[in-house]
Amino acid sequence: MQPTRSSISSVVRVEPRALAAALLLSLVTLAGCGRGVTLTSAAPSEAPAIPAREAASFPDGWRFPAGQLQAAVAPSAMITSDNGIASEAGLEILRRGGNAVDAAVATGFALAVTYPEAGNLGGGGYMVIRMADGRAAALDYREIAPMAATRDMYLDASGKLTDRSVVGHLASGVPGAVAGMAAALEKYGTMRLDEVLAPAIRLAEEGFLVDSVLHRSIRADSALIAKFAGASLFLPGGRPLAVGSRLVQPALARTLRLIASEGSQAFYTGWPADSLAAEMKRGGGIITREDMARYKAEWRDPVRTTYRGYSLISMPPSSSGGVTIAETLNILEPFGDLPRFGTAQYTMLLAAAYQRAFVDRNEKLADPAFAQVPTAELTSKAYGARLQKTITPGRWTPTPEIARTMREGMETTNYNVVDSRGNAVATTTTINSLYGSGAYIPGVGIFMNNEMDDFAAQPGQPNQFGLVQGEANAVQPGKRMLSAMSPTIVLDPADQLLLVVGSRGGPRIITSTSQIILNVIANRMTLADAFSAPRIHHQALPDVLIHERGGLPADVSAALQAMGLSLQVGSDGLPNGIMRTASGLHGVTDPRGNSSRGARGF
């Protein structure tokens, strides 16, 4: 889940469906230019009302000026993902009459083909679903530690932490992506598994052209890929796949065809499980056929909270995203109208809220099957108000003091779907680092995750993202490792769909996702400007405010340092999002990176 290379989105606009068809469904009203789009009822309604506020100003010279980034706009349906080809696969399903869940599953399987650095069958993730009739659900298909896992398995003989939780076969947890996507389709989809898999199968069998983005991605991680079996496919002759060459993946196509014809369980009990277990044994990993057979995705109650009259639906543990975002917003809400965006006062309050929420995140959150997780307390308004009182505007309190007071998880990809009926899906899925552990299962055609590093492999010591986590997230067999993934759906005060958003970027997932939400609700930005705006990150430890280069003016930096903050320049997460507006659905992918991102709509 580390920050990665990503790109300005490509946008395809497709003519809207006939108005008569939409009226026949009695579910969506399409309107002309400048008029509202009603997504959740048959009767016309106003677009979400975001109260007016003086426009936020970005720092002089900031690389993404306000008003420069343009959202993709579509009147009926929208998909945003990190890969345009995969978004097209989901759009194909929507055009064929599928709903948002059908399209999300199709996009997820297509990403496994077209986006090998993060799209996956060898990892896991989370899905938040909100149907137009008001039903909401959270699906946890996070990876699980193999039954042979032990608490100190990544320490050497002297007790020092090794890199075996990051590189190689031993770094992998039991993958959950196939089980999770199939479970979502079975409960909320309208199409068969073989139907939604058809685009991914076609892409794997017929191939697709390698663009400069995929070429650069493979080249950047060629040293890792070269160590394992994936080298023969992605580094032919020892060189990264050339731009313009066609990537055909017959092993992956065979795996997808098996899943399409025999169901997801065939992946966990059939020859793919045998191939995976054999490769694990050969490479020193510990995932067995029995580990595969016992894997199960878990339906959970979403985390629900409100912020200034808007409702959020997000992921509960084993993800830390929903709880940490809810706690952050509950800390900020008692301040009322926040200081002007970009000021030292605004930045300090936001950093202090993150600091306190991350202290709880790192110490108290874990797989609920293995720990008593105080979700209700951490997400309560009363708890947020209590923490808000520990903040003194204008004075920074060091993290060790906060932790004492309060004692009474790059490579990820996010995609979102809104269909013409108003159903919405936010999905974040990962194999952790780019190309995961590097371990490749040649008979199955997949890279394996290195999610075991998201455990506290050595409680109290930082992982690859600098997170210092507690005993609650120590390695245990059968346990889901804590994650920062934060797929979130936001409703306006009238309970109409407003935002569908999520991100990639390790712990920055939490801060980037929540800042998009704050920028829209509290700072009254358009979705495009909400993505373009400079962002900050604080995760309690290390006690450092990370900001983007050029994101803090010199006078703001000086004021923050005078308050007692330590500052450090760093990169940020890479979110995707969809927003319902008066002009239709706006889709935006973050402009910071260089992946072949895609917003697609009709």
PEFEN-V677150 format. One record per backbone hydrogen bond with DSSP energy under -0.5 kcal/mol. NH is the residue of the N-H (numbers start at 1). CO is the residue of the C=O. Records with the same first field share a line. If there is no record, write none. Layout:
NH=CO + CO
This chain:
2=432
7=594
10=597
12=599
14=601
22=18
23=19
24=20
25=21
26=22 + 23
27=22
28=22
29=38
30=28
35=32
37=581
38=29
39=37
50=48
51=49
62=59
68=65
69=65
72=587
74=585
78=418
79=600
80=416
81=598
84=596
87=83
88=84
89=85
90=86
91=87
92=88
93=89
94=90
95=91
96=92
97=94
98=93
103=99
104=100
105=101
106=102
107=103
108=104
109=105
110=106
111=107
112=108
113=109 + 110
114=110
115=111
118=115
119=115
124=430
125=141
126=428
127=139
128=426
129=137
130=424
131=135
134=131
137=129
138=300
139=127
140=138 + 298
141=125 + 139
144=174
145=479
149=146
153=150
155=152
156=160
159=156
162=154
166=163
167=163
168=437
171=168
172=169
174=144
176=123
177=123
180=176
181=177
182=178
183=179
184=180
185=181
186=182
187=183
188=184
189=184 + 185
196=192
197=193
198=194 + 195
201=197
202=198
203=199
204=200
205=201
206=202
207=202 + 203
208=247
210=245
215=211
216=212
217=213
218=214
219=215
220=216
221=217
222=219
225=221
226=222
227=224
228=225
231=225 + 228
232=229
233=230
234=230
235=231
238=235
239=236
241=234
244=210
245=242
247=208 + 245
248=246
249=204
253=249
254=250
255=251
256=252
257=253
258=254
259=255
260=256
261=257
262=258
263=259
266=263
267=264
268=264 + 265
269=265
270=266
273=270
274=270
275=271
276=272
277=273
278=274
279=275
280=276
281=277
282=278
283=279
284=280 + 281
285=280
292=288
293=289
294=290
295=292
298=140
300=138
303=314
305=312
307=310
310=307
311=491
312=305
313=489
314=303
319=316
320=483
321=485
322=315
323=315
324=320
325=321
326=322
327=323
328=324
329=325
330=326
331=327
332=328
333=329
334=330
335=332
336=333
343=340
347=343
348=344
349=345
350=346
351=347
352=348
353=349
354=350
355=351
356=352
357=353
358=354
359=355
360=356
361=357
362=358
363=359
364=360
365=360 + 361
367=480
370=367
371=367
373=371
374=372
375=373
378=374
379=375
380=377
384=380
385=381
386=382
387=383
388=384
389=385
390=387
391=388
392=390 + 395
393=391
395=392
396=563
398=396
401=398
402=398
403=399
404=400
405=401
406=402
407=403 + 404
408=405
411=432
412=410
413=429
415=427
416=80
417=425
418=78
419=423
422=419
424=130
425=417
426=128
427=415
428=126
429=413
430=124
431=411
432=411
433=431
435=117
436=433
437=448
438=435 + 448
441=446
442=440
444=441
445=441
446=441
448=439
449=122
450=431
452=171
453=165 + 450
454=451
455=452
456=473
457=455
459=456
460=469
461=458
463=467
466=463
469=461 + 467
470=362
473=470
474=471
475=456
478=145
479=476
481=143
483=318
488=501
489=313
490=499
491=311
492=496
495=492
498=490
499=490
500=578
501=488
502=576
508=505
509=506
510=507
511=507
512=508
513=509
514=510
515=511
516=512
517=513
518=514
519=515
520=516
521=517
522=518
523=518
525=519
530=526
531=527
532=528
533=529
537=546
541=539
544=542
545=566
546=537 + 544
547=568
548=535
551=548
557=553
558=554
559=555
560=556
561=557
562=558
563=559
564=560 + 561
565=560
568=545
570=547
574=504
576=502
577=588
578=500
579=586
580=498
581=579 + 584
584=581
585=74
586=579
587=72 + 585
588=577
590=575
593=590
594=6
597=595
598=81
599=10
600=79 + 598
601=12
602=77
